[in-house]
């Protein structure tokens, strides 16, 4: 809504309850003049109304973190150990209105850590603890019967791969040897015995470490053997957590109770549950006992628990080897009883008349219970346990932390077996009854600052403030070694204002020890005291003072003496330098350096002289600075993908202790340095996980309480060699391609026209190259110009030039090499030209 206001010559525009729609430009027009301004409306920061809560679950279960923010449209994000959590199948983020939840399915040990919800206005953090699941036998083994010299195998499977266990024979540990093989593969646990003989017969057990209930036993017998295996007897045993002092189970009426108790024994014991000394619990009733099929657990089950089920339950195990028992207490919280009116005597006192109404009690020691309920908060609070003979009860300050006016009624609960009196009568509307009480103790009480003669104390307000509010604080002090009397620090018994959370106490005695205590005050009285001490006020004389280079040095030494003593300051027996100032007063002397340098370090001595009496006081001053470079940074060796470094401490430690060293590495191809170790106390280290094929340089820096010094690097680089793959040509036996001549195409007969040329052709294969010979009528043709012989690419030809009648006949070609020879023939006829 917009409202305008006119005040003299001023004009005002007021916007009530601004929204994002009001973010705009506004103008004011007067005649021809105009002025403009722009209004920016920001969304309020999103705050967290209800933060995350810590959670502890077993491995494999699902976890959920729920948080409530102030705005439905507010933006938020979840982080785990400072890293944003992606939304996937494992981590699911859900938002309904202002309620934001993070759901983690099937948690693992890696999911343990700190989870944080961040908004633009606040953040909330919670821790998730994941417990490892208990080991259990998933797949058991059974008794074996084998022949002599055969192989016996016991195989079982556990629920967790990390479960460690031992194999026992007749209760004694076994060790692996040539015949006995013990293997652990994933969840499988196997015992293998080869060449079974008489001595191998007995009882074999696999037992998980640190978990007596995770074990299994079986017997090994041989067919036709001479030994009868008798199982080892064991008395009944109940496994309980003896660190718990109270074995009481408390549950609301109407809920189901199931108490599982691990047991053992050989032979298997018989379990029996009893309520009280004589009443036995039967099977298949509302209250019953049940034993698991494997005999390792027995359970007490109570369906729809009633208040009459409260009492002591006893578990009894019996077998031929003995018996054992254990007792548990069950408390069932029932519904409200009869409402009784209150008679008020004052604003802080009320009384209740009542009688037990003849109800039946379990014993004379049983007590009734008086409760107080606020109809504003709907919470019921136990006020007091009362004996059954009580006729009149008075109380005061029962609701000490309710800071509002409430209507109160009281209820009487009597423990008994009868349920006929459990109905509640509507409470009578009573007058307003305001009950006040003192506050709780202030928290965080500590010394926040100290000087030569003063201390500053700070604290936080009480966590719980009564209905009477908070009027102020009372601070008291005590001088240790003095009168041991607590004296208030406020004059005339006044109080510090309730809005104050600190006080400066001055004019204290230097070097004395004090104790302080603080209480919160209101109309109902004083809270308990929060106490600190003893605190020493400026006890610096005789101790080593440290001051950073460039900072101020202020040393205050108190003294006493009459007449006024003569004061002389010296530094290591010499006069003070010009930059050192001295200020003397009636009871103290102050040494002051405005800007301390390294050369101002040393032993300062104050000498007091009164007549012939001389006393002195020494103060050692150390002006500290960052350390120099480490010396002799060397690369010792490079092994695989790791490098070893070694160095010496710096020449100058900065006049204080060196806290550690920072080791950094750099790739030769980059100028960026990366931290390998951020706090290393030794002067040597090994840098691992270097990338193969890269070259690295290293440098080391020392640091102390002032800061980090200059780095010093290695001169040599660390070359991490990369394995090279060299191809080695295999040696093969040489192949023999030689072959004897073989014709693939033989000569064909020809008819040549007289005075024309004719050619005889054939094809062959062979290696090495053969020698070719031509024959006519078995007579070799040698250097005859009438014939032309050619051989190329395995084709052999003989050309007959200008054939005559005498050239007719039988032609033969022969191919010869070192492996053999081959030949073929053809008839040639010459036809006269007509």
MARLUMVEX-52518 format. One line per field, with one value per residue (C-alpha): residue number from 1; residue in three letters; x, y, z. Coordinates in steps of 0.1 Angstrom, whole numbers. Layout:
<atoms>
n <- c(NUM,...)
res <- c(Ala,...)
east <- c(X,...)
north <- c(Y,...)
up <- c(Z,...)
</atoms>
This chain:
<atoms>
n <- c(1,2,3,4,5,6,7,8,9,10,11,12,13,14,15,16,17,18,19,20,21,22,23,24,25,26,27,28,29,30,31,32,33,34,35,36,37,38,39,40,41,42,43,44,45,46,47,48,49,50,51,52,53,54,55,56,57,58,59,60,61,62,63,64,65,66,67,68,69,70,71,72,73,74,75,76,77,78,79,80,81,82,83,84,85,86,87,88,89,90,91,92,93,94,95,96,97,98,99,100,101,102,103,104,105,106,107,108,109,110,111,112,113,114,115,116,117,118,119,120,121,122,123,124,125,126,127,128,129,130,131,132,133,134,135,136,137,138,139,140,141,142,143,144,145,146,147,148,149,150,151,152,153,154,155,156,157,158,159,160,161,162,163,164,165,166,167,168,169,170,171,172,173,174,175,176,177,178,179,180,181,182,183,184,185,186,187,188,189,190,191,192,193,194,195,196,197,198,199,200,201,202,203,204,205,206,207,208,209,210,211,212,213,214,215,216,217,218,219,220,221,222,223,224,225,226,227,228,229,230,231,232,233,234,235,236,237,238,239,240,241,242,243,244,245,246,247,248,249,250,251,252,253,254,255,256,257,258,259,260,261,262,263,264,265,266,267,268,269,270,271,272,273,274,275,276,277,278,279,280,281,282,283,284,285,286,287,288,289,290,291,292,293,294,295,296,297,298,299,300,301,302,303,304,305,306,307,308,309,310,311,312,313,314,315,316,317,318,319,320,321,322,323,324,325,326,327,328,329,330,331,332,333,334,335,336,337,338,339,340,341,342,343,344,345,346,347,348,349,350,351,352,353,354,355,356,357,358,359,360,361,362,363,364,365,366,367,368,369,370,371,372,373,374,375,376,377,378,379,380,381,382,383,384,385,386,387,388,389,390,391,392,393,394,395,396,397,398,399,400,401,402,403,404,405,406,407,408,409,410,411,412,413,414,415,416,417,418,419,420,421,422,423,424,425,426,427,428,429,430,431,432,433,434,435,436,437,438,439,440,441,442,443,444,445,446,447,448,449,450,451,452,453,454,455,456,457,458,459,460,461,462,463,464,465,466,467,468,469,470,471,472,473,474,475,476,477,478,479,480,481,482,483,484,485,486,487,488,489,490,491,492,493,494,495,496,497,498,499,500,501,502,503,504,505,506,507,508,509,510,511,512,513,514,515,516,517,518,519,520,521,522,523,524,525,526,527,528,529,530,531,532,533,534,535,536,537,538,539,540,541,542,543,544,545,546,547,548,549,550,551,552,553,554,555,556,557,558,559,560,561,562,563,564,565,566,567,568,569,570,571,572,573,574,575,576,577,578,579,580,581,582,583,584,585,586,587,588,589,590,591,592,593,594,595,596,597,598,599,600,601,602,603,604,605,606,607,608,609,610,611,612,613,614,615,616,617,618,619,620,621,622,623,624,625,626,627,628,629,630,631,632,633,634,635,636,637,638,639,640,641,642,643,644,645,646,647,648,649,650,651,652,653,654,655,656,657,658,659,660,661,662,663,664,665,666,667,668,669,670,671,672,673,674,675,676,677,678,679,680,681,682,683,684,685,686,687,688,689,690,691,692,693,694,695,696,697,698,699,700,701,702,703,704,705,706,707,708,709,710,711,712,713,714,715,716,717,718,719,720,721,722,723,724,725,726,727,728,729,730,731,732,733,734,735,736,737,738,739,740,741,742,743,744,745,746,747,748,749,750,751,752,753,754,755,756,757,758,759,760,761,762,763,764,765,766,767,768,769,770,771,772,773,774,775,776,777,778,779,780,781,782,783,784,785,786,787,788,789,790,791,792,793,794,795,796,797,798,799,800,801,802,803,804,805,806,807,808,809,810,811,812,813,814,815,816,817,818,819,820,821,822,823,824,825,826,827,828,829,830,831,832,833,834)
res <- c(Unk,Unk,Unk,Unk,Unk,Unk,Unk,Unk,Unk,Unk,Unk,Unk,Unk,Unk,Unk,Unk,Unk,Unk,Unk,Unk,Unk,Unk,Unk,Unk,Unk,Unk,Unk,Unk,Unk,Unk,Unk,Unk,Unk,Unk,Unk,Unk,Unk,Unk,Unk,Unk,Unk,Unk,Unk,Unk,Unk,Unk,Unk,Unk,Unk,Unk,Unk,Unk,Unk,Unk,Unk,Unk,Unk,Unk,Unk,Unk,Unk,Unk,Unk,Unk,Unk,Unk,Unk,Unk,Unk,Unk,Unk,Unk,Unk,Unk,Unk,Unk,Unk,Unk,Unk,Unk,Unk,Unk,Unk,Unk,Unk,Unk,Unk,Unk,Unk,Unk,Unk,Unk,Unk,Unk,Unk,Unk,Unk,Unk,Unk,Unk,Unk,Unk,Unk,Unk,Unk,Unk,Unk,Unk,Unk,Unk,Unk,Unk,Unk,Unk,Unk,Unk,Unk,Unk,Unk,Unk,Unk,Unk,Unk,Unk,Unk,Unk,Unk,Unk,Unk,Unk,Unk,Unk,Unk,Unk,Unk,Unk,Unk,Unk,Unk,Unk,Unk,Unk,Unk,Unk,Unk,Unk,Unk,Unk,Unk,Unk,Unk,Unk,Unk,Unk,Unk,Unk,Unk,Unk,Unk,Unk,Unk,Unk,Unk,Unk,Unk,Unk,Unk,Unk,Unk,Unk,Unk,Unk,Unk,Unk,Unk,Unk,Unk,Unk,Unk,Unk,Unk,Unk,Unk,Unk,Unk,Unk,Unk,Unk,Unk,Unk,Unk,Unk,Unk,Unk,Unk,Unk,Unk,Unk,Unk,Unk,Unk,Unk,Unk,Unk,Unk,Unk,Unk,Unk,Unk,Unk,Unk,Unk,Unk,Unk,Unk,Unk,Unk,Unk,Unk,Unk,Unk,Unk,Unk,Unk,Unk,Unk,Unk,Unk,Unk,Unk,Unk,Unk,Unk,Unk,Unk,Unk,Unk,Unk,Unk,Unk,Unk,Unk,Unk,Unk,Unk,Unk,Unk,Unk,Unk,Unk,Unk,Unk,Unk,Unk,Unk,Unk,Unk,Unk,Unk,Unk,Unk,Unk,Unk,Unk,Unk,Unk,Unk,Unk,Unk,Unk,Unk,Unk,Unk,Unk,Unk,Unk,Unk,Unk,Unk,Unk,Unk,Unk,Unk,Unk,Unk,Unk,Unk,Unk,Unk,Unk,Unk,Unk,Unk,Unk,Unk,Unk,Unk,Unk,Unk,Unk,Unk,Unk,Unk,Unk,Unk,Unk,Unk,Unk,Unk,Unk,Unk,Unk,Unk,Unk,Unk,Unk,Unk,Unk,Unk,Unk,Unk,Unk,Unk,Unk,Unk,Unk,Unk,Unk,Unk,Unk,Unk,Unk,Unk,Unk,Unk,Unk,Unk,Unk,Unk,Unk,Unk,Unk,Unk,Unk,Unk,Unk,Unk,Unk,Unk,Unk,Unk,Unk,Unk,Unk,Unk,Unk,Unk,Unk,Unk,Unk,Unk,Unk,Unk,Unk,Unk,Unk,Unk,Unk,Unk,Unk,Unk,Unk,Unk,Unk,Unk,Unk,Unk,Unk,Unk,Unk,Unk,Unk,Unk,Unk,Unk,Unk,Unk,Unk,Unk,Unk,Unk,Unk,Unk,Unk,Unk,Unk,Unk,Unk,Unk,Unk,Unk,Unk,Unk,Unk,Unk,Unk,Unk,Unk,Unk,Unk,Unk,Unk,Unk,Unk,Unk,Unk,Unk,Unk,Unk,Unk,Unk,Unk,Unk,Unk,Unk,Unk,Unk,Unk,Unk,Unk,Unk,Unk,Unk,Unk,Unk,Unk,Unk,Unk,Unk,Unk,Unk,Unk,Unk,Unk,Unk,Unk,Unk,Unk,Unk,Unk,Unk,Unk,Unk,Unk,Unk,Unk,Unk,Unk,Unk,Unk,Unk,Unk,Unk,Unk,Unk,Unk,Unk,Unk,Unk,Unk,Unk,Unk,Unk,Unk,Unk,Unk,Unk,Unk,Unk,Unk,Unk,Unk,Unk,Unk,Unk,Unk,Unk,Unk,Unk,Unk,Unk,Unk,Unk,Unk,Unk,Unk,Unk,Unk,Unk,Unk,Unk,Unk,Unk,Unk,Unk,Unk,Unk,Unk,Unk,Unk,Unk,Unk,Unk,Unk,Unk,Unk,Unk,Unk,Unk,Unk,Unk,Unk,Unk,Unk,Unk,Unk,Unk,Unk,Unk,Unk,Unk,Unk,Unk,Unk,Unk,Unk,Unk,Unk,Unk,Unk,Unk,Unk,Unk,Unk,Unk,Unk,Unk,Unk,Unk,Unk,Unk,Unk,Unk,Unk,Unk,Unk,Unk,Unk,Unk,Unk,Unk,Unk,Unk,Unk,Unk,Unk,Unk,Unk,Unk,Unk,Unk,Unk,Unk,Unk,Unk,Unk,Unk,Unk,Unk,Unk,Unk,Unk,Unk,Unk,Unk,Unk,Unk,Unk,Unk,Unk,Unk,Unk,Unk,Unk,Unk,Unk,Unk,Unk,Unk,Unk,Unk,Unk,Unk,Unk,Unk,Unk,Unk,Unk,Unk,Unk,Unk,Unk,Unk,Unk,Unk,Unk,Unk,Unk,Unk,Unk,Unk,Unk,Unk,Unk,Unk,Unk,Unk,Unk,Unk,Unk,Unk,Unk,Unk,Unk,Unk,Unk,Unk,Unk,Unk,Unk,Unk,Unk,Unk,Unk,Unk,Unk,Unk,Unk,Unk,Unk,Unk,Unk,Unk,Unk,Unk,Unk,Unk,Unk,Unk,Unk,Unk,Unk,Unk,Unk,Unk,Unk,Unk,Unk,Unk,Unk,Unk,Unk,Unk,Unk,Unk,Unk,Unk,Unk,Unk,Unk,Unk,Unk,Unk,Unk,Unk,Unk,Unk,Unk,Unk,Unk,Unk,Unk,Unk,Unk,Unk,Unk,Unk,Unk,Unk,Unk,Unk,Unk,Unk,Unk,Unk,Unk,Unk,Unk,Unk,Unk,Unk,Unk,Unk,Unk,Unk,Unk,Unk,Unk,Unk,Unk,Unk,Unk,Unk,Unk,Unk,Unk,Unk,Unk,Unk,Unk,Unk,Unk,Unk,Unk,Unk,Unk,Unk,Unk,Unk,Unk,Unk,Unk,Unk,Unk,Unk,Unk,Unk,Unk,Unk,Unk,Unk,Unk,Unk,Unk,Unk,Unk,Unk,Unk,Unk,Unk,Unk,Unk,Unk,Unk,Unk,Unk,Unk,Unk,Unk,Unk,Unk,Unk,Unk,Unk,Unk,Unk,Unk,Unk,Unk,Unk,Unk,Unk,Unk,Unk,Unk,Unk,Unk,Unk,Unk,Unk,Unk,Unk,Unk,Unk,Unk,Unk,Unk,Unk,Unk,Unk,Unk,Unk,Unk,Unk,Unk,Unk,Unk,Unk,Unk,Unk,Unk,Unk,Unk,Unk,Unk,Unk,Unk,Unk,Unk,Unk,Unk,Unk,Unk,Unk,Unk,Unk,Unk,Unk,Unk,Unk,Unk,Unk,Unk,Unk)
east <- c(0,12,7,16,23,25,45,51,70,81,64,67,58,56,54,40,51,73,74,94,67,77,111,108,115,95,91,78,64,58,48,75,101,106,128,133,147,150,140,157,138,159,145,151,179,167,173,172,143,150,185,199,203,231,224,239,228,241,259,234,205,191,197,176,184,155,157,132,139,122,109,93,111,145,175,197,224,237,274,294,327,326,319,285,264,251,215,216,202,221,216,180,170,134,115,80,70,96,108,140,152,183,178,208,200,220,247,283,312,324,292,302,311,297,266,258,228,237,214,222,214,227,238,233,256,251,273,265,280,279,284,300,275,281,296,273,275,255,262,272,289,278,294,316,322,352,373,409,434,405,401,379,366,348,333,313,304,303,283,313,344,365,356,386,383,402,399,399,402,387,390,427,439,449,478,482,508,514,482,460,451,432,419,399,384,359,332,342,362,375,395,409,425,442,451,428,440,429,443,423,390,375,354,362,351,353,350,350,374,358,323,317,282,296,309,300,311,310,325,348,346,361,343,356,377,386,377,343,340,322,311,328,304,298,276,248,258,239,258,250,266,279,289,253,244,206,190,156,134,109,80,46,15,1,34,51,82,107,139,164,191,221,228,251,257,264,241,216,201,164,153,125,111,95,79,86,97,71,50,61,55,38,41,15,2,3,33,55,90,105,138,153,156,194,193,215,188,159,133,108,78,50,22,3,20,0,10,4,32,57,80,111,115,140,156,167,189,192,210,229,260,244,222,225,200,196,170,156,132,103,86,53,43,5,-23,-31,-50,-76,-73,-71,-78,-51,-55,-33,-16,6,19,49,32,3,-10,-29,-52,-57,-61,-50,-86,-79,-61,-39,-2,25,45,48,77,57,50,24,36,24,25,21,7,6,-25,-6,25,7,37,35,63,70,70,76,73,51,46,11,4,7,-25,-13,14,29,52,70,89,78,77,108,114,78,80,43,10,-4,-33,-21,-36,-21,-27,-22,-8,-9,10,-11,-27,-62,-71,-106,-93,-75,-102,-94,-119,-119,-97,-114,-105,-84,-72,-40,-10,24,53,88,123,159,179,204,241,258,278,312,327,364,392,392,420,448,472,497,470,437,416,385,359,333,303,271,236,220,205,173,157,128,94,108,132,168,176,214,247,267,305,328,365,389,426,444,467,450,419,401,371,348,341,316,330,300,297,269,259,246,242,256,228,212,223,260,282,316,333,368,385,413,437,446,480,505,517,489,465,427,396,363,327,295,258,225,200,162,133,133,169,204,215,245,280,302,338,372,407,433,442,477,476,505,530,557,588,614,598,607,587,580,570,568,591,576,552,553,572,557,573,558,578,562,584,583,609,613,628,622,649,673,662,687,678,705,707,731,753,752,732,700,699,681,650,642,621,618,589,591,562,559,554,564,588,578,602,588,599,576,587,608,636,655,685,663,663,683,682,670,679,663,684,669,692,682,713,735,707,706,680,675,650,657,634,644,629,628,618,607,604,598,626,651,654,661,697,710,677,687,670,684,670,641,625,596,571,584,613,632,641,664,674,690,673,675,704,680,649,634,644,617,610,604,570,575,582,560,570,558,563,562,560,588,562,543,550,524,535,514,516,526,530,516,531,562,583,612,639,633,603,593,570,549,523,543,531,552,570,570,599,594,612,607,611,608,598,600,574,571,545,551,546,562,597,612,614,646,644,663,689,683,650,633,626,600,609,581,584,592,579,606,595,617,614,609,635,619,636,644,619,631,614,636,619,627,614,577,557,524,516,532,540,512,516,517,511,531,526,558,578,558,571,558,561,562,552,551,550,570,578,610,636,664,662,667,688,666,677,657,661,648,646,668,695,702,696,727,733,712,699,669,655,649,647,632,625,606,583,581,571,595,592,609,603,609,616,605,597,607,597,629,619,591,598,597,607,616,623,642,645,674,685,703,671,662,649,617,609,580,577,554,551,556,544,551,524,533,517,496)
north <- c(0,35,64,101,127,165,183,220,221,184,155,119,86,56,20,-5,-42,-40,-69,-77,-59,-26,-28,1,37,64,101,132,159,195,217,212,200,163,142,105,78,40,16,-18,-45,-75,-108,-115,-140,-176,-188,-222,-226,-262,-275,-310,-336,-361,-397,-430,-461,-495,-501,-509,-490,-458,-424,-392,-356,-332,-295,-266,-233,-200,-196,-220,-205,-203,-217,-242,-268,-299,-305,-335,-326,-293,-307,-304,-335,-344,-356,-392,-426,-428,-392,-379,-343,-337,-304,-301,-266,-253,-289,-300,-336,-355,-393,-416,-451,-482,-464,-475,-468,-442,-422,-414,-377,-342,-331,-294,-275,-240,-211,-175,-166,-195,-231,-262,-291,-327,-358,-392,-422,-456,-487,-518,-547,-576,-607,-636,-671,-669,-703,-730,-763,-797,-830,-849,-886,-895,-925,-929,-908,-889,-851,-834,-798,-775,-745,-716,-681,-650,-618,-594,-598,-580,-606,-623,-657,-688,-725,-747,-785,-798,-762,-757,-733,-748,-738,-744,-769,-793,-812,-785,-755,-725,-700,-667,-656,-627,-639,-676,-693,-728,-755,-783,-814,-838,-874,-878,-901,-912,-882,-859,-871,-846,-815,-785,-749,-717,-687,-650,-627,-604,-620,-651,-656,-659,-695,-729,-764,-797,-832,-851,-889,-916,-946,-977,-956,-968,-935,-923,-885,-871,-835,-812,-804,-768,-754,-730,-694,-661,-633,-599,-565,-563,-526,-517,-512,-511,-538,-521,-519,-491,-490,-472,-492,-507,-512,-545,-557,-582,-589,-610,-627,-646,-679,-709,-744,-780,-798,-771,-758,-755,-720,-710,-675,-667,-636,-632,-662,-688,-677,-695,-679,-703,-704,-689,-664,-626,-628,-656,-669,-681,-698,-696,-727,-726,-724,-693,-668,-668,-641,-626,-613,-592,-581,-549,-543,-534,-518,-552,-566,-545,-565,-587,-614,-643,-663,-698,-721,-758,-787,-818,-796,-772,-741,-703,-675,-637,-612,-582,-555,-543,-510,-503,-466,-466,-440,-412,-419,-399,-360,-344,-306,-283,-260,-230,-214,-189,-181,-205,-231,-256,-287,-318,-340,-375,-412,-444,-455,-490,-500,-532,-527,-552,-547,-523,-506,-495,-458,-436,-409,-373,-356,-319,-310,-277,-274,-248,-270,-303,-318,-340,-337,-361,-341,-366,-403,-406,-435,-450,-438,-401,-382,-346,-334,-299,-287,-256,-245,-275,-258,-237,-231,-222,-185,-180,-181,-216,-237,-265,-298,-328,-365,-395,-428,-459,-489,-521,-549,-535,-513,-502,-468,-457,-434,-397,-371,-338,-313,-284,-250,-233,-198,-187,-199,-185,-205,-189,-202,-191,-192,-218,-210,-186,-205,-198,-180,-173,-147,-130,-105,-98,-69,-61,-50,-59,-88,-89,-116,-127,-151,-162,-158,-188,-215,-216,-184,-188,-171,-143,-133,-121,-91,-91,-108,-110,-113,-121,-125,-142,-136,-169,-171,-142,-142,-167,-145,-139,-102,-88,-66,-43,-15,-15,-50,-39,-61,-60,-53,-84,-72,-72,-102,-89,-69,-53,-56,-32,-22,-58,-67,-78,-114,-123,-153,-147,-168,-155,-167,-156,-161,-150,-132,-128,-125,-162,-161,-168,-195,-217,-201,-206,-205,-200,-197,-194,-167,-151,-113,-103,-128,-120,-111,-138,-155,-153,-127,-132,-103,-102,-80,-46,-50,-30,-43,-33,-47,-35,-45,-35,-28,-16,3,33,57,57,34,43,24,13,-6,-25,-49,-77,-55,-25,7,7,19,51,33,19,41,38,52,51,56,54,16,3,7,3,-7,3,-2,12,-10,-40,-53,-86,-69,-58,-95,-102,-102,-69,-63,-38,-29,-12,4,18,28,-3,-27,-38,-61,-69,-85,-100,-102,-122,-107,-126,-107,-134,-135,-160,-186,-185,-211,-247,-257,-284,-296,-327,-353,-386,-412,-420,-454,-462,-434,-420,-397,-393,-358,-347,-312,-294,-270,-232,-212,-187,-202,-168,-168,-193,-230,-243,-260,-279,-279,-276,-297,-288,-302,-288,-304,-293,-283,-260,-231,-241,-255,-281,-289,-325,-322,-292,-300,-323,-324,-345,-332,-359,-373,-395,-382,-409,-413,-393,-396,-418,-400,-366,-346,-330,-303,-300,-272,-270,-241,-239,-223,-212,-194,-162,-176,-194,-186,-185,-217,-236,-260,-290,-284,-318,-329,-362,-379,-406,-431,-445,-481,-483,-511,-524,-547,-576,-593,-630,-653,-674,-702,-691,-703,-723,-711,-733,-757,-778,-767,-775,-766,-750,-747,-771,-766,-770,-782,-755,-753,-725,-711,-712,-679,-667,-665,-689,-690,-719,-708,-725,-715,-728,-722,-729,-713,-705,-693,-723,-727,-732,-754,-759,-791,-799,-835,-841,-818,-788,-754,-733,-697,-702,-668,-685,-690,-664,-677,-655,-661,-636,-638,-676,-675,-693,-687,-699,-679,-696,-669,-673,-709,-734,-770,-781,-764,-789,-815,-822,-793,-799,-774,-784,-763,-773,-760,-774,-792,-810,-806,-807,-809,-809,-813,-803,-810,-782,-786,-761,-757,-746,-713,-720)
up <- c(0,-9,15,7,34,30,57,49,17,19,3,15,-2,22,10,36,34,3,-21,-52,-73,-56,-71,-96,-105,-87,-98,-81,-105,-94,-123,-150,-125,-120,-97,-99,-77,-79,-52,-50,-30,-18,-8,29,36,40,75,91,115,126,119,111,138,142,131,139,118,108,75,48,63,49,66,64,74,78,81,81,63,66,30,6,-24,-6,-23,-5,-11,7,13,26,43,24,-10,-28,-29,-64,-67,-79,-70,-38,-26,-30,-21,-14,-7,6,15,40,49,31,35,23,19,17,5,16,35,33,56,31,37,72,78,83,63,60,47,35,25,18,54,77,77,98,102,115,117,103,120,102,123,107,106,130,114,108,91,59,45,72,68,82,95,71,66,43,35,45,24,8,9,35,28,52,35,49,39,62,58,55,35,62,88,102,118,131,125,156,160,193,206,197,169,136,114,77,65,35,42,57,35,49,24,25,-8,-5,19,15,43,34,53,31,45,21,28,58,86,120,138,117,131,156,159,136,144,125,149,139,159,185,180,200,184,149,149,135,144,126,131,107,108,86,72,88,113,147,165,174,174,204,203,228,256,266,294,286,282,279,260,276,277,313,309,313,350,344,322,322,291,290,265,261,267,235,218,210,229,214,233,214,236,220,237,232,246,236,236,227,260,266,273,297,304,338,352,388,409,398,368,337,303,278,240,216,241,242,264,252,247,214,205,170,148,149,187,188,199,223,224,249,229,244,221,229,262,292,325,342,321,341,363,363,337,341,313,324,302,312,296,307,312,337,337,336,342,337,349,330,341,319,326,307,309,311,305,328,360,380,381,414,421,435,465,461,492,474,439,445,467,462,479,469,492,479,490,473,470,482,450,450,451,440,472,502,485,455,451,435,411,409,375,364,330,312,290,269,260,264,282,313,338,367,399,426,437,467,492,492,527,517,524,517,492,489,462,451,419,400,366,369,332,321,312,305,325,325,338,360,372,389,382,404,390,412,401,403,383,383,353,365,377,345,332,335,350,332,351,368,353,379,383,364,383,374,388,385,392,391,358,349,352,326,301,283,313,304,304,270,275,300,306,333,359,343,331,308,316,290,291,274,288,306,284,305,319,344,343,364,336,341,363,359,368,400,397,426,430,454,459,460,491,508,531,508,509,479,474,449,421,420,444,470,460,426,395,360,334,319,284,294,286,296,324,326,360,365,394,399,415,388,394,418,413,413,411,397,397,380,387,370,393,390,414,422,434,422,398,404,401,370,383,366,381,394,368,370,363,339,353,327,347,344,314,277,259,222,199,161,140,136,166,198,229,263,295,328,360,393,423,459,480,503,497,460,445,417,385,358,327,308,279,284,306,281,280,261,225,214,201,236,258,296,317,355,380,417,417,383,354,318,289,255,219,193,164,175,152,154,170,199,211,243,281,296,333,357,387,418,443,477,497,497,489,452,436,399,376,342,312,281,250,217,185,162,124,97,92,63,35,43,34,11,-4,-23,-44,-29,-53,-77,-74,-97,-94,-61,-52,-19,-6,22,36,65,88,80,93,109,127,132,169,177,172,137,137,104,67,36,6,-29,-64,-99,-133,-156,-182,-158,-135,-109,-76,-57,-20,-12,26,44,78,79,111,98,75,49,30,1,-26,-41,-69,-95,-131,-153,-181,-164,-149,-115,-94,-57,-31,7,30,68,89,126,147,127,92,63,51,16,-4,-15,-44,-57,-84,-100,-115,-109,-142,-137,-166,-186,-197,-234,-255,-279,-307,-311,-345,-341,-356,-383,-402,-438,-463,-493,-525,-548,-571,-601,-636,-643,-674,-666,-703,-728,-765,-790,-826,-853,-891,-907,-942,-962,-962,-930,-894,-868,-829,-805,-768,-735,-698,-668,-631,-613,-590,-596,-632,-655,-686,-718,-747,-779,-801,-836,-844,-813,-826,-804,-821,-814,-827,-857,-870,-885,-849,-823,-786,-758,-721,-699,-668,-672,-709,-732,-770,-802,-834,-868,-894,-931,-927,-955,-961,-944,-911,-905,-878,-841,-818,-781,-754,-722,-690,-666,-631,-601,-588,-621,-656,-676,-714,-738,-776,-805,-842,-868,-904,-932,-958,-993,-1005,-1037)
</atoms>
